[in-house]
């Protein structure tokens, strides 16, 4: 009996190998944020001067909250990758594609997403803002 016959005799096929490798890695709800480390000059992003303003840079959404903090999470929704938006009135990130919501730390507060958005460290030094994580 050769290897192919042996594998076939125990019910193993190329299809079962695909299923076995796909179980853990083919889930739709597994989008994660990029690893980044960049610095911006706030004077070039006037949207970040006002509460509720936000910009997308390098796969990250950077937003200014009503308490004047700058926060940053992965821009791509963890459900199917649409860009989330910052909603200052609810102090949350919202995905317009299917309605998922995330708090300012990126935690899911409403599905269909079930995986948090990656949160980044934001360090402000005058007009220089470093985003990394
Ligand atoms: S892509 Fe965001 S909720 Fe579906």
Backbone and ligand atoms as CSV (ligand in chain L), in Angstrom:
chain,resi,resn,atom,element,x,y,z
A,1,UNK,N,N,0.851,-1.186,0.000
A,1,UNK,CA,C,0.000,0.000,0.000
A,1,UNK,C,C,0.894,1.246,0.000
A,2,UNK,N,N,0.672,2.142,-0.977
A,2,UNK,CA,C,1.476,3.366,-0.977
A,2,UNK,C,C,0.812,4.425,-0.080
A,3,UNK,N,N,1.485,5.573,0.027
A,3,UNK,CA,C,1.015,6.626,0.934
A,3,UNK,C,C,-0.391,7.114,0.580
A,4,UNK,N,N,-0.632,7.316,-0.717
A,4,UNK,CA,C,-1.942,7.820,-1.156
A,4,UNK,C,C,-3.049,6.832,-0.798
A,5,UNK,N,N,-2.765,5.541,-1.018
A,5,UNK,CA,C,-3.770,4.522,-0.695
A,5,UNK,C,C,-4.014,4.467,0.816
A,6,UNK,N,N,-2.906,4.611,1.572
A,6,UNK,CA,C,-3.039,4.575,3.028
A,6,UNK,C,C,-3.922,5.730,3.519
A,7,UNK,N,N,-3.598,6.964,3.035
A,7,UNK,CA,C,-4.370,8.133,3.469
A,7,UNK,C,C,-5.836,7.994,3.070
A,8,UNK,N,N,-6.057,7.467,1.852
A,8,UNK,CA,C,-7.417,7.265,1.380
A,8,UNK,C,C,-8.149,6.239,2.251
A,9,UNK,N,N,-7.417,5.187,2.676
A,9,UNK,CA,C,-8.056,4.135,3.474
A,9,UNK,C,C,-8.503,4.642,4.847
A,10,UNK,N,N,-7.855,5.699,5.338
A,10,UNK,CA,C,-8.283,6.238,6.642
A,10,UNK,C,C,-9.184,7.469,6.461
A,11,UNK,N,N,-9.614,7.705,5.214
A,11,UNK,CA,C,-10.570,8.780,4.959
A,11,UNK,C,C,-9.938,10.147,4.846
A,12,UNK,N,N,-8.653,10.201,4.602
A,12,UNK,CA,C,-7.959,11.479,4.501
A,12,UNK,C,C,-7.808,11.851,3.034
A,13,UNK,N,N,-8.156,13.102,2.683
A,13,UNK,CA,C,-8.028,13.558,1.304
A,13,UNK,C,C,-7.524,14.989,1.300
A,14,UNK,N,N,-7.255,15.489,0.106
A,14,UNK,CA,C,-6.824,16.887,-0.014
A,14,UNK,C,C,-7.898,17.816,0.529
A,15,UNK,N,N,-9.166,17.460,0.320
A,15,UNK,CA,C,-10.264,18.292,0.808
A,15,UNK,C,C,-10.254,18.348,2.336
A,16,UNK,N,N,-9.987,17.203,2.996
A,16,UNK,CA,C,-9.989,17.227,4.455
A,16,UNK,C,C,-8.796,18.013,4.980
A,17,UNK,N,N,-7.678,18.003,4.242
A,17,UNK,CA,C,-6.523,18.805,4.652
A,17,UNK,C,C,-6.885,20.276,4.576
A,18,UNK,N,N,-7.578,20.710,3.515
A,18,UNK,CA,C,-7.993,22.113,3.375
A,18,UNK,C,C,-8.903,22.515,4.521
A,19,UNK,N,N,-9.878,21.662,4.819
A,19,UNK,CA,C,-10.809,21.977,5.899
A,19,UNK,C,C,-10.052,22.092,7.215
A,20,UNK,N,N,-9.116,21.182,7.451
A,20,UNK,CA,C,-8.378,21.188,8.708
A,20,UNK,C,C,-7.556,22.463,8.865
A,21,UNK,N,N,-6.951,22.956,7.778
A,21,UNK,CA,C,-6.130,24.153,7.888
A,21,UNK,C,C,-6.965,25.416,7.867
A,22,UNK,N,N,-8.205,25.334,7.365
A,22,UNK,CA,C,-9.041,26.517,7.229
A,22,UNK,C,C,-9.854,26.803,8.482
A,23,UNK,N,N,-10.044,25.819,9.323
A,23,UNK,CA,C,-10.904,25.995,10.487
A,23,UNK,C,C,-10.461,27.188,11.331
A,24,UNK,N,N,-9.185,27.300,11.581
A,24,UNK,CA,C,-8.728,28.374,12.442
A,24,UNK,C,C,-8.372,29.658,11.736
A,25,UNK,N,N,-8.191,29.633,10.434
A,25,UNK,CA,C,-7.682,30.822,9.771
A,25,UNK,C,C,-8.595,31.411,8.711
A,26,UNK,N,N,-9.717,30.808,8.400
A,26,UNK,CA,C,-10.584,31.312,7.343
A,26,UNK,C,C,-11.804,32.042,7.890
A,27,UNK,N,N,-11.830,32.293,9.171
A,27,UNK,CA,C,-12.953,32.979,9.768
A,27,UNK,C,C,-12.990,34.413,9.255
A,28,UNK,N,N,-14.174,34.894,8.853
A,28,UNK,CA,C,-14.297,36.249,8.330
A,28,UNK,C,C,-13.964,37.305,9.378
A,29,UNK,N,N,-14.382,37.048,10.600
A,29,UNK,CA,C,-14.291,38.059,11.633
A,29,UNK,C,C,-12.910,38.040,12.292
A,30,UNK,N,N,-11.866,38.220,11.486
A,30,UNK,CA,C,-10.528,38.132,12.049
A,30,UNK,C,C,-9.619,39.237,11.522
A,31,UNK,N,N,-10.202,40.331,11.031
A,31,UNK,CA,C,-9.390,41.428,10.534
A,31,UNK,C,C,-8.686,42.083,11.708
A,32,UNK,N,N,-7.386,42.298,11.591
A,32,UNK,CA,C,-6.666,42.959,12.680
A,32,UNK,C,C,-5.961,44.182,12.128
A,33,UNK,N,N,-5.594,45.073,12.983
A,33,UNK,CA,C,-4.966,46.308,12.548
A,33,UNK,C,C,-3.493,46.122,12.248
A,34,UNK,N,N,-2.944,47.030,11.454
A,34,UNK,CA,C,-1.526,46.947,11.100
A,34,UNK,C,C,-0.637,47.356,12.280
A,35,UNK,N,N,0.616,46.947,12.214
A,35,UNK,CA,C,1.619,47.429,13.156
A,35,UNK,C,C,2.181,48.720,12.573
A,36,UNK,N,N,2.134,49.790,13.335
A,36,UNK,CA,C,2.576,51.084,12.810
A,36,UNK,C,C,3.438,51.819,13.830
A,37,UNK,N,N,4.188,52.762,13.324
A,37,UNK,CA,C,4.937,53.699,14.175
A,37,UNK,C,C,5.254,54.898,13.295
A,38,UNK,N,N,4.425,55.945,13.411
A,38,UNK,CA,C,4.635,57.129,12.591
A,38,UNK,C,C,4.267,58.368,13.398
A,39,UNK,N,N,4.767,59.501,12.909
A,39,UNK,CA,C,4.533,60.772,13.590
A,39,UNK,C,C,3.930,61.741,12.586
A,40,UNK,N,N,2.927,62.498,13.054
A,40,UNK,CA,C,2.310,63.494,12.182
A,40,UNK,C,C,2.489,64.882,12.788
A,41,UNK,N,N,2.399,65.865,11.917
A,41,UNK,CA,C,2.410,67.272,12.330
A,41,UNK,C,C,0.947,67.720,12.368
A,42,UNK,N,N,0.457,68.023,13.557
A,42,UNK,CA,C,-0.960,68.378,13.714
A,42,UNK,C,C,-1.383,69.549,12.837
A,43,UNK,N,N,-0.453,70.454,12.524
A,43,UNK,CA,C,-0.829,71.625,11.730
A,43,UNK,C,C,-1.252,71.222,10.310
A,44,UNK,N,N,-0.888,70.007,9.892
A,44,UNK,CA,C,-1.249,69.536,8.549
A,44,UNK,C,C,-2.605,68.818,8.529
A,45,UNK,N,N,-3.203,68.608,9.713
A,45,UNK,CA,C,-4.478,67.879,9.797
A,45,UNK,C,C,-5.487,68.695,10.592
A,46,UNK,N,N,-6.050,69.740,9.979
A,46,UNK,CA,C,-6.970,70.618,10.702
A,46,UNK,C,C,-8.186,69.880,11.274
A,47,UNK,N,N,-8.565,68.742,10.693
A,47,UNK,CA,C,-9.710,67.984,11.223
A,47,UNK,C,C,-9.465,67.577,12.672
A,48,UNK,N,N,-8.207,67.433,13.040
A,48,UNK,CA,C,-7.902,66.983,14.400
A,48,UNK,C,C,-7.850,68.134,15.405
A,49,UNK,N,N,-8.176,69.333,14.934
A,49,UNK,CA,C,-8.245,70.471,15.860
A,49,UNK,C,C,-9.600,70.572,16.530
A,50,UNK,N,N,-10.598,69.891,15.989
A,50,UNK,CA,C,-11.961,70.010,16.502
A,50,UNK,C,C,-12.473,68.671,17.023
A,51,UNK,N,N,-13.204,68.727,18.142
A,51,UNK,CA,C,-13.814,67.522,18.694
A,51,UNK,C,C,-14.690,66.863,17.636
A,52,UNK,N,N,-14.510,65.584,17.465
A,52,UNK,CA,C,-15.290,64.850,16.477
A,52,UNK,C,C,-14.577,64.700,15.143
A,53,UNK,N,N,-13.483,65.433,14.975
A,53,UNK,CA,C,-12.739,65.313,13.727
A,53,UNK,C,C,-11.923,64.034,13.699
A,54,UNK,N,N,-11.725,63.510,12.525
A,54,UNK,CA,C,-10.889,62.307,12.407
A,54,UNK,C,C,-10.244,62.226,11.037
A,55,UNK,N,N,-9.135,61.487,10.967
A,55,UNK,CA,C,-8.426,61.252,9.712
A,55,UNK,C,C,-8.003,59.784,9.660
A,56,UNK,N,N,-7.795,59.310,8.429
A,56,UNK,CA,C,-7.281,57.957,8.210
A,56,UNK,C,C,-5.847,58.067,7.716
A,57,UNK,N,N,-4.950,57.382,8.378
A,57,UNK,CA,C,-3.543,57.362,7.964
A,57,UNK,C,C,-2.960,55.980,8.219
A,58,UNK,N,N,-2.354,55.405,7.226
A,58,UNK,CA,C,-1.625,54.138,7.382
A,58,UNK,C,C,-2.465,53.023,8.017
A,59,UNK,N,N,-3.749,52.973,7.665
A,59,UNK,CA,C,-4.612,51.919,8.204
A,59,UNK,C,C,-5.126,52.199,9.605
A,60,UNK,N,N,-4.931,53.438,10.063
A,60,UNK,CA,C,-5.346,53.829,11.417
A,60,UNK,C,C,-6.325,54.993,11.295
A,61,UNK,N,N,-7.351,55.014,12.166
A,61,UNK,CA,C,-8.211,56.185,12.276
A,61,UNK,C,C,-7.792,56.912,13.553
A,62,UNK,N,N,-7.477,58.193,13.384
A,62,UNK,CA,C,-7.078,59.043,14.501
A,62,UNK,C,C,-8.226,60.030,14.706
A,63,UNK,N,N,-8.731,60.113,15.932
A,63,UNK,CA,C,-9.893,60.965,16.197
A,63,UNK,C,C,-9.642,61.854,17.398
A,64,UNK,N,N,-10.321,63.005,17.379
A,64,UNK,CA,C,-10.258,63.909,18.533
A,64,UNK,C,C,-11.585,63.818,19.268
A,65,UNK,N,N,-11.515,63.478,20.548
A,65,UNK,CA,C,-12.730,63.329,21.352
A,65,UNK,C,C,-13.155,64.688,21.900
A,66,UNK,N,N,-14.356,64.707,22.468
A,66,UNK,CA,C,-14.847,65.962,23.040
A,66,UNK,C,C,-14.043,66.371,24.257
A,67,UNK,N,N,-13.331,65.439,24.872
A,67,UNK,CA,C,-12.479,65.801,25.999
A,67,UNK,C,C,-11.073,66.187,25.518
A,68,UNK,N,N,-10.959,66.429,24.210
A,68,UNK,CA,C,-9.734,66.933,23.587
A,68,UNK,C,C,-8.597,65.926,23.528
A,69,UNK,N,N,-8.916,64.674,23.755
A,69,UNK,CA,C,-7.884,63.646,23.607
A,69,UNK,C,C,-7.825,63.153,22.173
A,70,UNK,N,N,-6.641,62.813,21.736
A,70,UNK,CA,C,-6.496,62.139,20.450
A,70,UNK,C,C,-6.438,60.646,20.727
A,71,UNK,N,N,-7.219,59.882,19.979
A,71,UNK,CA,C,-7.255,58.427,20.135
A,71,UNK,C,C,-7.059,57.797,18.766
A,72,UNK,N,N,-6.592,56.567,18.757
A,72,UNK,CA,C,-6.341,55.902,17.481
A,72,UNK,C,C,-6.617,54.405,17.602
A,73,UNK,N,N,-7.345,53.893,16.622
A,73,UNK,CA,C,-7.611,52.451,16.527
A,73,UNK,C,C,-7.479,52.050,15.051
A,74,UNK,N,N,-7.492,50.762,14.802
A,74,UNK,CA,C,-7.439,50.276,13.422
A,74,UNK,C,C,-8.637,50.809,12.649
A,75,UNK,N,N,-8.398,51.279,11.434
A,75,UNK,CA,C,-9.468,51.863,10.627
A,75,UNK,C,C,-10.417,50.808,10.080
A,76,UNK,N,N,-9.907,49.621,9.832
A,76,UNK,CA,C,-10.721,48.575,9.197
A,76,UNK,C,C,-11.542,47.825,10.230
A,77,UNK,N,N,-12.840,47.822,10.022
A,77,UNK,CA,C,-13.753,47.088,10.909
A,77,UNK,C,C,-13.318,45.624,10.979
A,78,UNK,N,N,-13.380,45.075,12.170
A,78,UNK,CA,C,-12.957,43.684,12.355
A,78,UNK,C,C,-13.966,42.688,11.796
A,79,UNK,N,N,-15.111,43.163,11.332
A,79,UNK,CA,C,-16.092,42.251,10.749
A,79,UNK,C,C,-15.718,41.922,9.305
A,80,UNK,N,N,-15.748,42.912,8.427
A,80,UNK,CA,C,-15.393,42.656,7.028
A,80,UNK,C,C,-14.530,43.756,6.427
A,81,UNK,N,N,-13.954,44.580,7.262
A,81,UNK,CA,C,-12.911,45.485,6.790
A,81,UNK,C,C,-13.319,46.858,6.303
A,82,UNK,N,N,-14.588,47.235,6.412
A,82,UNK,CA,C,-14.972,48.596,6.009
A,82,UNK,C,C,-14.340,49.604,6.969
A,83,UNK,N,N,-14.091,50.813,6.491
A,83,UNK,CA,C,-13.532,51.844,7.365
A,83,UNK,C,C,-14.567,52.287,8.394
A,84,UNK,N,N,-14.175,52.265,9.663
A,84,UNK,CA,C,-15.055,52.773,10.713
A,84,UNK,C,C,-14.976,54.292,10.728
A,85,UNK,N,N,-15.968,54.907,11.352
A,85,UNK,CA,C,-16.031,56.365,11.494
A,85,UNK,C,C,-16.099,56.688,12.979
A,86,UNK,N,N,-15.612,57.875,13.342
A,86,UNK,CA,C,-15.730,58.290,14.737
A,86,UNK,C,C,-16.998,59.113,14.900
A,87,UNK,N,N,-17.797,58.786,15.921
A,87,UNK,CA,C,-19.026,59.535,16.217
A,87,UNK,C,C,-18.841,60.231,17.559
A,88,UNK,N,N,-18.593,61.514,17.496
A,88,UNK,CA,C,-18.316,62.276,18.705
A,88,UNK,C,C,-19.506,62.332,19.648
A,89,UNK,N,N,-20.732,62.408,19.100
A,89,UNK,CA,C,-21.911,62.518,19.972
A,89,UNK,C,C,-22.103,61.277,20.845
A,90,UNK,N,N,-21.661,60.127,20.363
A,90,UNK,CA,C,-21.753,58.893,21.157
A,90,UNK,C,C,-20.384,58.440,21.663
A,91,UNK,N,N,-19.342,59.192,21.334
A,91,UNK,CA,C,-17.970,58.857,21.727
A,91,UNK,C,C,-17.644,57.396,21.412
A,92,UNK,N,N,-17.812,57.052,20.139
A,92,UNK,CA,C,-17.603,55.668,19.718
A,92,UNK,C,C,-17.176,55.620,18.250
A,93,UNK,N,N,-16.698,54.465,17.856
A,93,UNK,CA,C,-16.429,54.203,16.445
A,93,UNK,C,C,-17.591,53.382,15.911
A,94,UNK,N,N,-18.000,53.716,14.677
A,94,UNK,CA,C,-19.175,53.097,14.076
A,94,UNK,C,C,-18.821,52.593,12.687
A,95,UNK,N,N,-19.280,51.408,12.355
A,95,UNK,CA,C,-19.042,50.884,11.006
A,95,UNK,C,C,-20.312,51.052,10.179
A,96,UNK,N,N,-20.245,51.840,9.110
A,96,UNK,CA,C,-21.443,52.100,8.312
A,96,UNK,C,C,-21.897,50.902,7.476
A,97,UNK,N,N,-21.048,49.884,7.318
A,97,UNK,CA,C,-21.447,48.773,6.437
A,97,UNK,C,C,-22.528,47.901,7.068
A,98,UNK,N,N,-22.321,47.443,8.296
A,98,UNK,CA,C,-23.323,46.579,8.947
A,98,UNK,C,C,-23.688,47.046,10.351
A,99,UNK,N,N,-23.175,48.185,10.763
A,99,UNK,CA,C,-23.623,48.775,12.017
A,99,UNK,C,C,-22.866,48.411,13.282
A,100,UNK,N,N,-21.723,47.770,13.161
A,100,UNK,CA,C,-20.962,47.448,14.379
A,100,UNK,C,C,-20.515,48.731,15.071
A,101,UNK,N,N,-20.401,48.645,16.402
A,101,UNK,CA,C,-19.943,49.791,17.183
A,101,UNK,C,C,-18.815,49.353,18.098
A,102,UNK,N,N,-17.894,50.293,18.344
A,102,UNK,CA,C,-16.715,50.021,19.173
A,102,UNK,C,C,-16.516,51.214,20.107
A,103,UNK,N,N,-16.063,50.952,21.324
A,103,UNK,CA,C,-15.779,52.078,22.213
A,103,UNK,C,C,-14.428,52.710,21.834
A,104,UNK,N,N,-14.027,53.717,22.575
A,104,UNK,CA,C,-12.821,54.459,22.199
A,104,UNK,C,C,-11.542,53.646,22.399
A,105,UNK,N,N,-11.651,52.515,23.073
A,105,UNK,CA,C,-10.504,51.611,23.212
A,105,UNK,C,C,-10.520,50.535,22.139
A,106,UNK,N,N,-11.565,50.541,21.302
A,106,UNK,CA,C,-11.660,49.556,20.228
A,106,UNK,C,C,-12.470,48.326,20.591
A,107,UNK,N,N,-12.987,48.245,21.831
A,107,UNK,CA,C,-13.779,47.075,22.225
A,107,UNK,C,C,-15.134,47.098,21.523
A,108,UNK,N,N,-15.614,45.930,21.143
A,108,UNK,CA,C,-16.920,45.819,20.480
A,108,UNK,C,C,-18.033,46.120,21.480
A,109,UNK,N,N,-18.930,47.016,21.099
A,109,UNK,CA,C,-20.101,47.287,21.944
A,109,UNK,C,C,-21.380,46.854,21.248
A,110,UNK,N,N,-21.286,46.609,19.937
A,110,UNK,CA,C,-22.437,46.090,19.185
A,110,UNK,C,C,-21.928,45.347,17.964
A,111,UNK,N,N,-22.468,44.152,17.722
A,111,UNK,CA,C,-22.082,43.355,16.565
A,111,UNK,C,C,-22.626,43.933,15.279
A,112,UNK,N,N,-22.372,43.267,14.170
A,112,UNK,CA,C,-21.956,41.872,14.074
A,112,UNK,C,C,-20.465,41.617,14.318
A,113,UNK,N,N,-19.641,42.622,14.424
A,113,UNK,CA,C,-18.228,42.378,14.726
A,113,UNK,C,C,-18.122,41.736,16.105
A,114,UNK,N,N,-17.132,40.893,16.272
A,114,UNK,CA,C,-16.924,40.277,17.593
A,114,UNK,C,C,-15.486,40.441,18.070
A,115,UNK,N,N,-14.630,40.949,17.198
A,115,UNK,CA,C,-13.220,41.135,17.538
A,115,UNK,C,C,-12.931,42.625,17.712
A,116,UNK,N,N,-12.214,43.002,18.759
A,116,UNK,CA,C,-11.917,44.424,18.970
A,116,UNK,C,C,-11.054,45.005,17.858
A,117,UNK,N,N,-11.130,46.317,17.716
A,117,UNK,CA,C,-10.209,47.028,16.837
A,117,UNK,C,C,-8.899,47.200,17.597
A,118,UNK,N,N,-7.800,47.069,16.902
A,118,UNK,CA,C,-6.504,47.281,17.547
A,118,UNK,C,C,-6.408,48.738,17.992
A,119,UNK,N,N,-5.987,48.927,19.219
A,119,UNK,CA,C,-5.816,50.280,19.755
A,119,UNK,C,C,-4.334,50.656,19.694
A,120,UNK,N,N,-4.081,51.920,19.385
A,120,UNK,CA,C,-2.700,52.403,19.264
A,120,UNK,C,C,-2.390,53.410,20.361
A,121,UNK,N,N,-1.114,53.509,20.683
A,121,UNK,CA,C,-0.646,54.504,21.640
A,121,UNK,C,C,-0.467,55.824,20.905
A,122,UNK,N,N,-1.025,56.880,21.477
A,122,UNK,CA,C,-0.913,58.215,20.888
A,122,UNK,C,C,-0.136,59.092,21.874
A,123,UNK,N,N,0.971,59.656,21.408
A,123,UNK,CA,C,1.798,60.502,22.261
A,123,UNK,C,C,1.884,61.885,21.634
A,124,UNK,N,N,1.375,62.878,22.359
A,124,UNK,CA,C,1.343,64.253,21.846
A,124,UNK,C,C,2.478,65.045,22.471
A,125,UNK,N,N,3.222,65.729,21.609
A,125,UNK,CA,C,4.301,66.603,22.066
A,125,UNK,C,C,4.213,67.881,21.226
A,126,UNK,N,N,3.443,68.845,21.739
A,126,UNK,CA,C,3.191,70.052,20.950
A,126,UNK,C,C,2.353,69.705,19.746
A,127,UNK,N,N,2.830,70.054,18.563
A,127,UNK,CA,C,2.115,69.714,17.328
A,127,UNK,C,C,2.556,68.374,16.740
A,128,UNK,N,N,3.467,67.720,17.417
A,128,UNK,CA,C,3.948,66.434,16.941
A,128,UNK,C,C,3.180,65.317,17.663
A,129,UNK,N,N,2.624,64.406,16.858
A,129,UNK,CA,C,1.838,63.305,17.437
A,129,UNK,C,C,2.373,61.987,16.886
A,130,UNK,N,N,2.800,61.146,17.812
A,130,UNK,CA,C,3.296,59.815,17.417
A,130,UNK,C,C,2.203,58.786,17.650
A,131,UNK,N,N,1.985,57.925,16.650
A,131,UNK,CA,C,1.014,56.842,16.743
A,131,UNK,C,C,1.800,55.553,16.565
A,132,UNK,N,N,1.726,54.706,17.561
A,132,UNK,CA,C,2.450,53.435,17.425
A,132,UNK,C,C,1.719,52.302,18.135
A,133,UNK,N,N,2.021,51.127,17.698
A,133,UNK,CA,C,1.432,49.925,18.292
A,133,UNK,C,C,1.362,48.815,17.290
L,1,LIG,S1,S,-17.859,45.463,7.904
L,1,LIG,FE1,FE,-18.179,46.546,9.767
L,1,LIG,S2,S,-19.966,45.666,10.627
L,1,LIG,FE2,FE,-19.599,44.524,8.832
